[in-house]
Amino acid sequence: MSQPSRPAPNSPNPECRLIRPQSTYYGKQGFSYFEGIARETVGSTGICMHLLTIPPGGRAKAHLHESHETAIYVISGISGTWYGSRLENHATVAAGDLFYIPAGVPHLPYNPGPKPCIAVIARTDPNEQESVVLRPDLEALIPAKPPEA
């Protein structure tokens, strides 16, 4: 069965869409994401959802999402995330866990484990990279090699 052509954003004739992630793109945060649901792929107007694999030892750049919330579900592996105005808080998110990041909260995820961390990322902005704001001023607050899980 063939997939319908991509509808224009805000199309008057919305269609259900099946996405089979095959290609990846490099995000400002420093990770590669599998293409998923976004304005660019399906014409969504209020959500995006992607699959992320953080390799062992992988680390994002410190960043925030200026005007949208993020929800994360870890499928396998483990991730640590430093978060807060000065990255003063820490959470360990493992397979089966859900993690919420409010809009505007700086964060820096990484993988301290020996295996890839695979997660589903959903955000309330349909444009995946539009409100990503890098925070290089926070990079030095976190050791280059975080402790292992």
Order of alpha helices (4+ residues) and beta strands (2+ residues): beta-beta-alpha-beta-beta-beta-beta-beta-beta-beta-beta-beta
